[in-house]
Structure formats: C-alpha cells, structure tokens
Amino acid sequence: MNSIKAVSYPVHFQDKGYKELSNLISTNNYSTIFILVDENTFDLCYPKFIPNLETDKRIEVIEIDSGEINKNLETCIGVWNAITELGGDRKSLVITLGGGVITDLGGFVASCFKRGIDFVNIPTTLLSMVDASVGGKTGVDLGVLKNQIGLFANPEMVIVDTEYLTTVSEREIKSGTAEIIKYGITYDTKLFNEIKNNKGLNVNDLIFRSIEIKNEVVLQDPKEQNLRKILNFGHTLGHAIESFYLESEDKENLTHGEAIAIGMVCESFMSSKLLGFPSEKVREVKDVILSIYNRTILLKEDFAAIMDLLKHDKKNVNGQVNFVLLNDYEDHKIDCKVPEELIIESMEFYNK
C-alpha cells in the first residue's frame, strides 16, 4: 500500500514503515529511544516489533497499566518521571506501541516533556489504527470525562502494521469497527455497505480507506472548527455513555466502540426527528449495529446520570450540547441543538 501524507507526517504501512523508522532515527541522531507500552502490548506486540527496529541507540521500555481507567495525568506524571530518571532529553524519541490509550497518552507525554520531543505512533488495535493514531489529537481523561486535557500535536510518522491485529480480541476488533461504520455513514457510504453486506471484507482495504478519509477531513480542518466535527458523529452521547459505565462500580465497562455504536443509533434517531433523516435508514443503522454488538440496555434510572455527563462534553459551547446530525448518508449538519427530551427518547428507541 502507498503511504498517506498527513498534515506534516506520513502514514506508512507494513514493512515500509520500519524502513522509514530506521531512516528517521539515523537522520535525527536521537539520544535515547523510549518505547511506551502496556502489559499486553509488551507481552504480545513488543516481541513482534523489536526485530524490526534497526538502531544502535539506547532503548528504554516504559510500561503502564492498560485500560481507559489509567488514561490520566497521574499516569503521565509516572511516565515523565521515568523518562527523566532514565536520562531523557530534548533529543529523545518516544515510540508509542499500543492502542488508543497508549497513542493518546504517549503523544501527550512527548508533546509536553521539555516543551516537546519527537514521537512515532505504532497502533496495535483496529481502533487506534483507524482513529486514535491519526489526526494530531493527544490527551488524557479528567476523572471519567473523556479527553478533557490535551493538545494538538503531530507525530513524526505513523506505522500501521496489521500483523498486530492477531494479538487483540474479537471484542476489540468490533470496537474499531464502530469508527469504520462512522466513516461510512458520514463520508463514504461504500464503507458502510461493505460492513453491512460483510462479503469478502479486506481488513487492509478498510483500514487504508478509513485513514484516508480521516486524513482528507483533517487536512481541510486540522483544529476541528468545521468539517472535522463530522468525525464526532455518535461520539457526543456515546462518550457520555462510555464515561457513565466507566464510573459505575456495578456495571462492566463498555469499549469505546460499543459506546459509540449506541451513540450512532441514538443520534441517527435524533437526526430523523430534527432533520428528516429517512426512517428506513435509521432502522438500517440500528440493524447493522445490533448485528455486530450485543445490546446494552440503558436503564431509565441511569438516564439522568448520562445526561449530566453529557453536559461536560468538550465540544459544548456556553453550556450548550452540540451534536453532529444527518440529513442523509454523507450529508451532515454540525452544531445541532437537541432538546433534552429527544435525547432521552433516542435512548428509549435504542432499547426497543
């Protein structure tokens, strides 16, 4: 596959990525290479990665605990302390080897350490390949509030190697599929139809097209002032649901994709009520999503807590929740105001 040129960095695929990484390291004469992993990627991905790293530079591995619950400033402080104790300086390179938590947090850590050192993203989950590793967003959560602390910062490159997908569970593959569905609904219906029909799916093609779409959007709107907001379809309510399950002691956490899938069903329903998004397409979105994800019943007694979390969404302006809704597939409207009763009705629709 050909490389994709993002704003100021390339996205390389398979073996070409490792060759370009070796060139980057030799050209920039880095002092130390820090590889950020969690316990899962250290056990399963690091052994696949390290033979591809051709360098005589000092290599240090920093391991953090896995999971969204550890995507916070406390973890960042631990990583910053580790880099400092291991002699990190402005000529150090951080390589993130992991899923969305690792790429989001690692990019943030690198961008803040000594006012910014270089980093390279090597995503190892489907979700991080098609979403978290590309686009220049870095950051961490504030409590259970998603991505409240962060900044825009671009890596030196991204390396997408689908061999790492053999190390993740089917549930994680489904989590990443939600982002591909989002691209299909909002930008390229062909992608959505391929997921819907599930005939001869080529994961490499799906990943490449998803990255290509995100890059096309980000090139036009890098700081999310307009068009890039379409990438938030399903995420406004989905993030609130994800946060609610993250903070609930008596409920199993949802993956990011599972929560966003619920959000896409709900926001499709809102679109039909406010913008005339065809009802048969609402049903189609719901049917496709429920064919992939187990239904998570949203209890009525939990609606108030979810609504409260919704008020903290980072896209809100002047206390007003803003949604991306649909006139039709590939036809969106940003900054939509939705009455609270309709948001609740959309969750009831999902439950039916």
C-alpha atoms as a printed R data frame, in Angstrom:
    type eleno elety resid chain resno       x       y      z
1   ATOM     1    CA   MET     A     1   0.000   0.000  0.000
2   ATOM     2    CA   ASN     A     2   1.149   3.513 -0.739
3   ATOM     3    CA   SER     A     3   1.914   5.815  2.163
4   ATOM     4    CA   ILE     A     4  -0.580   8.536  3.067
5   ATOM     5    CA   LYS     A     5   0.725  12.091  3.539
6   ATOM     6    CA   ALA     A     6  -0.910  13.772  6.501
7   ATOM     7    CA   VAL     A     7  -0.508  17.397  7.588
8   ATOM     8    CA   SER     A     8   3.200  17.189  8.388
9   ATOM     9    CA   TYR     A     9   3.912  13.471  8.640
10  ATOM    10    CA   PRO     A    10   3.459  10.258  6.662
11  ATOM    11    CA   VAL     A    11   1.404   7.179  7.482
12  ATOM    12    CA   HIS     A    12   3.372   4.134  6.344
13  ATOM    13    CA   PHE     A    13   2.120   0.566  6.039
14  ATOM    14    CA   GLN     A    14   3.697  -2.776  6.865
15  ATOM    15    CA   ASP     A    15   7.447  -3.232  6.215
16  ATOM    16    CA   LYS     A    16   7.932   0.157  4.605
17  ATOM    17    CA   GLY     A    17   7.123   1.760  7.942
18  ATOM    18    CA   TYR     A    18  10.004   0.077  9.721
19  ATOM    19    CA   LYS     A    19  12.443   1.045  6.976
20  ATOM    20    CA   GLU     A    20  11.325   4.651  7.258
21  ATOM    21    CA   LEU     A    21  11.590   4.491 11.044
22  ATOM    22    CA   SER     A    22  15.210   3.363 10.762
23  ATOM    23    CA   ASN     A    23  15.887   6.253  8.389
24  ATOM    24    CA   LEU     A    24  14.234   8.698 10.793
25  ATOM    25    CA   ILE     A    25  16.332   7.515 13.724
26  ATOM    26    CA   SER     A    26  19.627   7.624 11.841
27  ATOM    27    CA   THR     A    27  18.865  11.003 10.262
28  ATOM    28    CA   ASN     A    28  17.877  12.701 13.533
29  ATOM    29    CA   ASN     A    29  20.576  11.111 15.678
30  ATOM    30    CA   TYR     A    30  18.295  10.629 18.683
31  ATOM    31    CA   SER     A    31  19.977  10.220 22.053
32  ATOM    32    CA   THR     A    32  17.578   7.643 23.526
33  ATOM    33    CA   ILE     A    33  14.534   5.780 22.244
34  ATOM    34    CA   PHE     A    34  11.707   5.311 24.725
35  ATOM    35    CA   ILE     A    35   9.106   2.696 23.822
36  ATOM    36    CA   LEU     A    36   5.795   3.183 25.638
37  ATOM    37    CA   VAL     A    37   3.743   0.000 26.120
38  ATOM    38    CA   ASP     A    38   1.200  -1.512 28.480
39  ATOM    39    CA   GLU     A    39   1.486  -5.027 29.925
40  ATOM    40    CA   ASN     A    40  -0.445  -6.505 26.995
41  ATOM    41    CA   THR     A    41   1.492  -4.865 24.194
42  ATOM    42    CA   PHE     A    42   4.772  -5.574 25.966
43  ATOM    43    CA   ASP     A    43   3.959  -9.294 26.041
44  ATOM    44    CA   LEU     A    44   2.271  -9.602 22.628
45  ATOM    45    CA   CYS     A    45   3.460  -6.758 20.377
46  ATOM    46    CA   TYR     A    46   6.912  -5.775 21.584
47  ATOM    47    CA   PRO     A    47   8.416  -9.142 20.535
48  ATOM    48    CA   LYS     A    48   6.993  -8.587 17.029
49  ATOM    49    CA   PHE     A    49   8.220  -5.008 16.890
50  ATOM    50    CA   ILE     A    50  11.752  -5.100 18.276
51  ATOM    51    CA   PRO     A    51  13.315  -7.227 15.477
52  ATOM    52    CA   ASN     A    52  12.189  -4.506 13.055
53  ATOM    53    CA   LEU     A    53  13.957  -1.731 14.970
54  ATOM    54    CA   GLU     A    54  17.386  -1.332 13.418
55  ATOM    55    CA   THR     A    55  19.409   1.024 15.592
56  ATOM    56    CA   ASP     A    56  22.384   1.137 17.890
57  ATOM    57    CA   LYS     A    57  20.774   3.841 20.033
58  ATOM    58    CA   ARG     A    58  19.930   3.172 23.658
59  ATOM    59    CA   ILE     A    59  16.431   1.718 24.007
60  ATOM    60    CA   GLU     A    60  14.340   2.014 27.166
61  ATOM    61    CA   VAL     A    61  10.901   0.437 27.622
62  ATOM    62    CA   ILE     A    62   8.329   2.190 29.809
63  ATOM    63    CA   GLU     A    63   5.286   0.113 30.740
64  ATOM    64    CA   ILE     A    64   1.997   1.493 32.055
65  ATOM    65    CA   ASP     A    65  -1.150  -0.296 33.190
66  ATOM    66    CA   SER     A    66  -3.659  -0.951 30.419
67  ATOM    67    CA   GLY     A    67  -7.197   0.381 30.184
68  ATOM    68    CA   GLU     A    68  -9.059   3.660 29.814
69  ATOM    69    CA   ILE     A    69  -9.144   3.996 33.599
70  ATOM    70    CA   ASN     A    70  -5.377   4.665 33.508
71  ATOM    71    CA   LYS     A    71  -5.531   7.332 30.810
72  ATOM    72    CA   ASN     A    72  -4.980  10.208 33.221
73  ATOM    73    CA   LEU     A    73  -2.498  12.791 34.427
74  ATOM    74    CA   GLU     A    74  -1.263  10.537 37.235
75  ATOM    75    CA   THR     A    75  -0.058   8.038 34.640
76  ATOM    76    CA   CYS     A    76   1.533  10.864 32.644
77  ATOM    77    CA   ILE     A    77   3.462  12.004 35.709
78  ATOM    78    CA   GLY     A    78   4.741   8.465 36.167
79  ATOM    79    CA   VAL     A    79   5.940   8.345 32.557
80  ATOM    80    CA   TRP     A    80   7.544  11.803 32.765
81  ATOM    81    CA   ASN     A    81   9.375  10.745 35.930
82  ATOM    82    CA   ALA     A    82  10.554   7.542 34.246
83  ATOM    83    CA   ILE     A    83  11.852   9.416 31.192
84  ATOM    84    CA   THR     A    84  13.638  11.879 33.458
85  ATOM    85    CA   GLU     A    85  15.205   9.173 35.648
86  ATOM    86    CA   LEU     A    86  16.358   7.332 32.527
87  ATOM    87    CA   GLY     A    87  18.144  10.417 31.218
88  ATOM    88    CA   GLY     A    88  15.665  11.614 28.637
89  ATOM    89    CA   ASP     A    89  16.456  14.912 26.925
90  ATOM    90    CA   ARG     A    90  15.217  17.040 24.030
91  ATOM    91    CA   LYS     A    91  16.833  14.666 21.545
92  ATOM    92    CA   SER     A    92  14.914  11.654 22.835
93  ATOM    93    CA   LEU     A    93  12.295   9.847 20.744
94  ATOM    94    CA   VAL     A    94   9.107   8.294 22.112
95  ATOM    95    CA   ILE     A    95   7.587   5.357 20.214
96  ATOM    96    CA   THR     A    96   4.032   4.521 21.253
97  ATOM    97    CA   LEU     A    97   3.271   0.834 20.736
98  ATOM    98    CA   GLY     A    98  -0.323   0.125 21.640
99  ATOM    99    CA   GLY     A    99  -3.969   1.015 21.311
100 ATOM   100    CA   GLY     A   100  -5.811   4.307 21.684
101 ATOM   101    CA   VAL     A   101  -4.846   4.845 25.321
102 ATOM   102    CA   ILE     A   102  -1.149   4.427 24.539
103 ATOM   103    CA   THR     A   103  -1.192   6.627 21.425
104 ATOM   104    CA   ASP     A   104  -3.312   9.384 23.019
105 ATOM   105    CA   LEU     A   105  -1.379   9.443 26.284
106 ATOM   106    CA   GLY     A   106   2.036   8.842 24.726
107 ATOM   107    CA   GLY     A   107   1.651  11.660 22.232
108 ATOM   108    CA   PHE     A   108   0.584  13.981 25.048
109 ATOM   109    CA   VAL     A   109   3.533  12.943 27.233
110 ATOM   110    CA   ALA     A   110   6.024  13.501 24.415
111 ATOM   111    CA   SER     A   111   4.482  16.827 23.394
112 ATOM   112    CA   CYS     A   112   4.796  18.219 26.917
113 ATOM   113    CA   PHE     A   113   8.155  16.790 28.011
114 ATOM   114    CA   LYS     A   114  10.730  19.590 27.840
115 ATOM   115    CA   ARG     A   115   8.174  21.510 25.739
116 ATOM   116    CA   GLY     A   116   8.044  18.769 23.181
117 ATOM   117    CA   ILE     A   117  10.089  15.836 21.910
118 ATOM   118    CA   ASP     A   118   9.520  13.720 18.797
119 ATOM   119    CA   PHE     A   119   7.196  10.744 18.856
120 ATOM   120    CA   VAL     A   120   6.129   7.974 16.485
121 ATOM   121    CA   ASN     A   121   2.797   6.155 16.694
122 ATOM   122    CA   ILE     A   122   2.607   2.418 16.064
123 ATOM   123    CA   PRO     A   123  -1.046   1.485 16.698
124 ATOM   124    CA   THR     A   124  -1.754  -2.146 17.560
125 ATOM   125    CA   THR     A   125  -5.573  -2.248 17.687
126 ATOM   126    CA   LEU     A   126  -8.085  -1.643 14.914
127 ATOM   127    CA   LEU     A   127  -9.465   1.354 16.799
128 ATOM   128    CA   SER     A   128  -6.093   3.031 17.132
129 ATOM   129    CA   MET     A   129  -5.194   2.268 13.523
130 ATOM   130    CA   VAL     A   130  -8.285   3.892 12.013
131 ATOM   131    CA   ASP     A   131  -8.747   6.684 14.550
132 ATOM   132    CA   ALA     A   132  -6.527   7.411 17.549
133 ATOM   133    CA   SER     A   133  -3.130   7.308 15.844
134 ATOM   134    CA   VAL     A   134  -4.015   9.772 13.071
135 ATOM   135    CA   GLY     A   135  -5.136  13.399 13.187
136 ATOM   136    CA   GLY     A   136  -2.876  15.050 15.737
137 ATOM   137    CA   LYS     A   137  -5.102  14.754 18.811
138 ATOM   138    CA   THR     A   138  -3.355  13.801 22.038
139 ATOM   139    CA   GLY     A   139  -4.638  13.842 25.584
140 ATOM   140    CA   VAL     A   140  -5.988  12.152 28.674
141 ATOM   141    CA   ASP     A   141  -9.197  11.951 30.643
142 ATOM   142    CA   LEU     A   142 -10.119  14.062 33.668
143 ATOM   143    CA   GLY     A   143 -11.730  11.610 36.033
144 ATOM   144    CA   VAL     A   144 -14.253   9.818 33.816
145 ATOM   145    CA   LEU     A   145 -14.608  12.798 31.459
146 ATOM   146    CA   LYS     A   146 -13.127  11.796 28.113
147 ATOM   147    CA   ASN     A   147 -10.135  13.648 26.650
148 ATOM   148    CA   GLN     A   148 -10.577  16.806 28.703
149 ATOM   149    CA   ILE     A   149  -6.823  17.510 28.942
150 ATOM   150    CA   GLY     A   150  -4.769  17.508 25.764
151 ATOM   151    CA   LEU     A   151  -3.421  19.313 22.750
152 ATOM   152    CA   PHE     A   152  -2.961  19.016 19.018
153 ATOM   153    CA   ALA     A   153   0.479  17.588 18.213
154 ATOM   154    CA   ASN     A   154   1.646  15.590 15.226
155 ATOM   155    CA   PRO     A   155   3.932  12.551 15.305
156 ATOM   156    CA   GLU     A   156   6.964  12.213 13.079
157 ATOM   157    CA   MET     A   157   5.221   9.284 11.406
158 ATOM   158    CA   VAL     A   158   2.622   6.580 11.915
159 ATOM   159    CA   ILE     A   159   3.318   2.921 11.139
160 ATOM   160    CA   VAL     A   160   0.299   0.699 10.508
161 ATOM   161    CA   ASP     A   161   1.153  -2.998 10.605
162 ATOM   162    CA   THR     A   162  -1.932  -5.225 10.570
163 ATOM   163    CA   GLU     A   163   0.115  -8.136 11.932
164 ATOM   164    CA   TYR     A   164  -0.565  -6.669 15.402
165 ATOM   165    CA   LEU     A   165  -4.296  -7.325 14.969
166 ATOM   166    CA   THR     A   166  -3.592 -11.006 15.591
167 ATOM   167    CA   THR     A   167  -2.876 -10.074 19.218
168 ATOM   168    CA   VAL     A   168  -6.252  -8.475 20.028
169 ATOM   169    CA   SER     A   169  -9.622  -9.966 20.911
170 ATOM   170    CA   GLU     A   170 -12.693 -10.099 18.702
171 ATOM   171    CA   ARG     A   171 -14.300  -7.573 21.047
172 ATOM   172    CA   GLU     A   172 -11.505  -5.087 20.336
173 ATOM   173    CA   ILE     A   173 -11.840  -5.676 16.590
174 ATOM   174    CA   LYS     A   174 -15.534  -4.852 16.910
175 ATOM   175    CA   SER     A   175 -14.650  -1.732 18.890
176 ATOM   176    CA   GLY     A   176 -12.571  -0.429 15.997
177 ATOM   177    CA   THR     A   177 -15.273  -1.393 13.506
178 ATOM   178    CA   ALA     A   178 -17.551   1.268 15.032
179 ATOM   179    CA   GLU     A   179 -15.229   4.002 13.773
180 ATOM   180    CA   ILE     A   180 -15.245   2.469 10.275
181 ATOM   181    CA   ILE     A   181 -19.057   2.460 10.372
182 ATOM   182    CA   LYS     A   182 -18.929   6.149 11.341
183 ATOM   183    CA   TYR     A   183 -16.768   6.970  8.327
184 ATOM   184    CA   GLY     A   184 -19.184   5.039  6.136
185 ATOM   185    CA   ILE     A   185 -22.294   6.802  7.387
186 ATOM   186    CA   THR     A   186 -20.894  10.326  7.363
187 ATOM   187    CA   TYR     A   187 -18.428  10.312  4.456
188 ATOM   188    CA   ASP     A   188 -18.341   7.232  2.218
189 ATOM   189    CA   THR     A   189 -21.412   5.015  2.085
190 ATOM   190    CA   LYS     A   190 -19.426   2.314  0.279
191 ATOM   191    CA   LEU     A   191 -17.617   1.569  3.529
192 ATOM   192    CA   PHE     A   192 -20.914   1.245  5.415
193 ATOM   193    CA   ASN     A   193 -22.319  -1.070  2.743
194 ATOM   194    CA   GLU     A   194 -19.224  -3.273  2.917
195 ATOM   195    CA   ILE     A   195 -19.712  -3.649  6.658
196 ATOM   196    CA   LYS     A   196 -23.457  -4.220  6.198
197 ATOM   197    CA   ASN     A   197 -23.071  -6.857  3.498
198 ATOM   198    CA   ASN     A   198 -19.996  -8.430  5.116
199 ATOM   199    CA   LYS     A   199 -18.896 -10.053  1.871
200 ATOM   200    CA   GLY     A   200 -15.212 -10.532  1.190
201 ATOM   201    CA   LEU     A   201 -14.127  -7.866  3.650
202 ATOM   202    CA   ASN     A   202 -10.465  -6.981  3.260
203 ATOM   203    CA   VAL     A   203  -9.231  -5.532  6.520
204 ATOM   204    CA   ASN     A   204  -6.272  -3.816  4.862
205 ATOM   205    CA   ASP     A   205  -8.564  -2.010  2.428
206 ATOM   206    CA   LEU     A   206 -10.957  -0.975  5.208
207 ATOM   207    CA   ILE     A   207  -8.111   0.397  7.316
208 ATOM   208    CA   PHE     A   208  -6.500   2.211  4.404
209 ATOM   209    CA   ARG     A   209  -9.760   3.860  3.310
210 ATOM   210    CA   SER     A   210 -10.629   4.827  6.894
211 ATOM   211    CA   ILE     A   211  -7.255   6.510  7.415
212 ATOM   212    CA   GLU     A   212  -7.573   8.138  4.003
213 ATOM   213    CA   ILE     A   213 -10.984   9.586  4.930
214 ATOM   214    CA   LYS     A   214  -9.820  10.889  8.289
215 ATOM   215    CA   ASN     A   215  -6.779  12.441  6.673
216 ATOM   216    CA   GLU     A   216  -8.883  14.126  3.967
217 ATOM   217    CA   VAL     A   217 -11.070  15.654  6.668
218 ATOM   218    CA   VAL     A   218  -8.188  16.708  8.923
219 ATOM   219    CA   LEU     A   219  -6.269  18.321  6.057
220 ATOM   220    CA   GLN     A   220  -9.267  20.585  5.455
221 ATOM   221    CA   ASP     A   221  -9.935  21.300  9.127
222 ATOM   222    CA   PRO     A   222  -6.997  20.379 11.400
223 ATOM   223    CA   LYS     A   223  -8.300  22.125 14.542
224 ATOM   224    CA   GLU     A   224 -11.941  20.952 14.326
225 ATOM   225    CA   GLN     A   225 -13.547  24.283 13.524
226 ATOM   226    CA   ASN     A   226 -15.977  22.914 10.952
227 ATOM   227    CA   LEU     A   227 -15.750  19.805  8.762
228 ATOM   228    CA   ARG     A   228 -13.733  17.730 11.237
229 ATOM   229    CA   LYS     A   229 -16.704  17.827 13.575
230 ATOM   230    CA   ILE     A   230 -18.344  15.123 11.434
231 ATOM   231    CA   LEU     A   231 -15.858  12.698 12.983
232 ATOM   232    CA   ASN     A   232 -17.774  13.213 16.244
233 ATOM   233    CA   PHE     A   233 -20.936  11.562 14.908
234 ATOM   234    CA   GLY     A   234 -22.105   9.127 17.591
235 ATOM   235    CA   HIS     A   235 -19.456  10.410 19.988
236 ATOM   236    CA   THR     A   236 -21.356  13.138 21.814
237 ATOM   237    CA   LEU     A   237 -23.850  10.838 23.509
238 ATOM   238    CA   GLY     A   238 -21.521   7.853 23.095
239 ATOM   239    CA   HIS     A   239 -18.783   9.430 25.199
240 ATOM   240    CA   ALA     A   240 -21.280  10.214 27.975
241 ATOM   241    CA   ILE     A   241 -22.447   6.596 27.958
242 ATOM   242    CA   GLU     A   242 -18.854   5.345 27.941
243 ATOM   243    CA   SER     A   243 -17.991   7.610 30.879
244 ATOM   244    CA   PHE     A   244 -21.074   6.503 32.821
245 ATOM   245    CA   TYR     A   245 -20.144   2.846 32.527
246 ATOM   246    CA   LEU     A   246 -16.531   3.663 33.376
247 ATOM   247    CA   GLU     A   247 -17.520   5.253 36.689
248 ATOM   248    CA   SER     A   248 -20.232   2.719 37.603
249 ATOM   249    CA   GLU     A   249 -18.938   0.190 40.098
250 ATOM   250    CA   ASP     A   250 -21.753  -2.285 39.424
251 ATOM   251    CA   LYS     A   251 -21.530  -2.283 35.608
252 ATOM   252    CA   GLU     A   252 -18.996  -3.757 33.221
253 ATOM   253    CA   ASN     A   253 -17.085  -1.118 31.264
254 ATOM   254    CA   LEU     A   254 -18.001  -0.650 27.614
255 ATOM   255    CA   THR     A   255 -15.329  -0.426 24.967
256 ATOM   256    CA   HIS     A   256 -15.093   2.868 23.124
257 ATOM   257    CA   GLY     A   257 -16.616   1.309 20.020
258 ATOM   258    CA   GLU     A   258 -19.514  -0.263 21.896
259 ATOM   259    CA   ALA     A   259 -20.450   3.099 23.388
260 ATOM   260    CA   ILE     A   260 -20.047   4.933 20.067
261 ATOM   261    CA   ALA     A   261 -22.222   2.316 18.360
262 ATOM   262    CA   ILE     A   262 -25.019   3.123 20.809
263 ATOM   263    CA   GLY     A   263 -24.405   6.822 20.193
264 ATOM   264    CA   MET     A   264 -24.738   6.380 16.422
265 ATOM   265    CA   VAL     A   265 -28.110   4.655 16.782
266 ATOM   266    CA   CYS     A   266 -29.365   7.384 19.117
267 ATOM   267    CA   GLU     A   267 -28.020  10.245 17.018
268 ATOM   268    CA   SER     A   268 -29.492   8.709 13.852
269 ATOM   269    CA   PHE     A   269 -32.857   8.737 15.635
270 ATOM   270    CA   MET     A   270 -32.369  12.384 16.653
271 ATOM   271    CA   SER     A   271 -31.493  13.159 13.023
272 ATOM   272    CA   SER     A   272 -34.761  11.662 11.819
273 ATOM   273    CA   LYS     A   273 -36.789  13.782 14.235
274 ATOM   274    CA   LEU     A   274 -34.941  17.070 13.675
275 ATOM   275    CA   LEU     A   275 -33.576  16.905 10.115
276 ATOM   276    CA   GLY     A   276 -35.713  14.331  8.337
277 ATOM   277    CA   PHE     A   277 -33.035  11.650  8.093
278 ATOM   278    CA   PRO     A   278 -35.044   8.822  6.475
279 ATOM   279    CA   SER     A   279 -36.622   6.444  8.986
280 ATOM   280    CA   GLU     A   280 -35.644   3.396  6.916
281 ATOM   281    CA   LYS     A   281 -32.009   4.464  7.204
282 ATOM   282    CA   VAL     A   282 -32.358   4.867 10.963
283 ATOM   283    CA   ARG     A   283 -33.581   1.276 11.040
284 ATOM   284    CA   GLU     A   284 -30.720   0.210  8.764
285 ATOM   285    CA   VAL     A   285 -28.118   1.816 11.054
286 ATOM   286    CA   LYS     A   286 -29.699   0.182 14.088
287 ATOM   287    CA   ASP     A   287 -29.946  -3.235 12.435
288 ATOM   288    CA   VAL     A   288 -26.322  -3.193 11.260
289 ATOM   289    CA   ILE     A   289 -25.060  -2.135 14.681
290 ATOM   290    CA   LEU     A   290 -27.144  -4.689 16.576
291 ATOM   291    CA   SER     A   291 -25.910  -7.396 14.200
292 ATOM   292    CA   ILE     A   292 -22.366  -6.655 15.380
293 ATOM   293    CA   TYR     A   293 -22.735  -5.547 19.015
294 ATOM   294    CA   ASN     A   294 -24.671  -7.071 21.869
295 ATOM   295    CA   ARG     A   295 -27.445  -4.774 23.002
296 ATOM   296    CA   THR     A   296 -26.626  -2.881 26.191
297 ATOM   297    CA   ILE     A   297 -29.874  -1.931 27.884
298 ATOM   298    CA   LEU     A   298 -29.721   1.663 29.101
299 ATOM   299    CA   LEU     A   299 -31.731   1.709 32.309
300 ATOM   300    CA   LYS     A   300 -34.187   4.573 32.745
301 ATOM   301    CA   GLU     A   301 -32.848   5.227 36.221
302 ATOM   302    CA   ASP     A   302 -29.436   5.871 34.639
303 ATOM   303    CA   PHE     A   303 -30.640   8.443 32.094
304 ATOM   304    CA   ALA     A   304 -30.168  11.389 34.470
305 ATOM   305    CA   ALA     A   305 -26.547  10.484 35.205
306 ATOM   306    CA   ILE     A   306 -25.804  10.070 31.491
307 ATOM   307    CA   MET     A   307 -27.423  13.432 30.757
308 ATOM   308    CA   ASP     A   308 -25.313  15.042 33.468
309 ATOM   309    CA   LEU     A   309 -22.114  13.679 31.909
310 ATOM   310    CA   LEU     A   310 -23.290  14.903 28.523
311 ATOM   311    CA   LYS     A   311 -23.143  18.461 29.838
312 ATOM   312    CA   HIS     A   312 -19.355  18.104 30.258
313 ATOM   313    CA   ASP     A   313 -18.658  17.150 26.635
314 ATOM   314    CA   LYS     A   314 -15.594  19.052 25.431
315 ATOM   315    CA   LYS     A   315 -17.415  20.214 22.297
316 ATOM   316    CA   ASN     A   316 -20.001  22.141 24.300
317 ATOM   317    CA   VAL     A   317 -20.156  25.930 23.929
318 ATOM   318    CA   ASN     A   318 -21.754  28.225 26.536
319 ATOM   319    CA   GLY     A   319 -23.182  25.206 28.304
320 ATOM   320    CA   GLN     A   320 -24.986  24.044 25.170
321 ATOM   321    CA   VAL     A   321 -24.510  20.454 23.982
322 ATOM   322    CA   ASN     A   322 -23.661  20.307 20.266
323 ATOM   323    CA   PHE     A   323 -24.415  17.260 18.123
324 ATOM   324    CA   VAL     A   324 -23.431  16.229 14.607
325 ATOM   325    CA   LEU     A   325 -26.622  15.013 12.929
326 ATOM   326    CA   LEU     A   326 -27.521  13.717  9.487
327 ATOM   327    CA   ASN     A   327 -29.742  14.949  6.697
328 ATOM   328    CA   ASP     A   328 -28.788  11.748  4.877
329 ATOM   329    CA   TYR     A   329 -25.798   9.474  4.485
330 ATOM   330    CA   GLU     A   330 -22.776  11.624  3.584
331 ATOM   331    CA   ASP     A   331 -24.863  14.731  4.328
332 ATOM   332    CA   HIS     A   332 -24.370  16.145  7.798
333 ATOM   333    CA   LYS     A   333 -25.211  19.186  9.882
334 ATOM   334    CA   ILE     A   334 -22.880  20.304 12.681
335 ATOM   335    CA   ASP     A   335 -23.576  22.144 15.949
336 ATOM   336    CA   CYS     A   336 -27.132  20.876 16.275
337 ATOM   337    CA   LYS     A   337 -29.043  21.696 19.450
338 ATOM   338    CA   VAL     A   338 -31.165  18.778 20.646
339 ATOM   339    CA   PRO     A   339 -33.926  19.057 23.279
340 ATOM   340    CA   GLU     A   340 -33.266  17.000 26.381
341 ATOM   341    CA   GLU     A   341 -36.496  15.056 25.970
342 ATOM   342    CA   LEU     A   342 -35.431  13.971 22.467
343 ATOM   343    CA   ILE     A   343 -32.070  12.739 23.757
344 ATOM   344    CA   ILE     A   344 -33.919  10.612 26.298
345 ATOM   345    CA   GLU     A   345 -36.351   9.420 23.622
346 ATOM   346    CA   SER     A   346 -33.398   8.357 21.474
347 ATOM   347    CA   MET     A   347 -32.065   6.146 24.279
348 ATOM   348    CA   GLU     A   348 -35.512   4.615 24.669
349 ATOM   349    CA   PHE     A   349 -35.519   3.957 20.903
350 ATOM   350    CA   TYR     A   350 -32.173   2.192 21.173
351 ATOM   351    CA   ASN     A   351 -33.545  -0.014 23.962
352 ATOM   352    CA   LYS     A   352 -36.605  -1.140 21.954
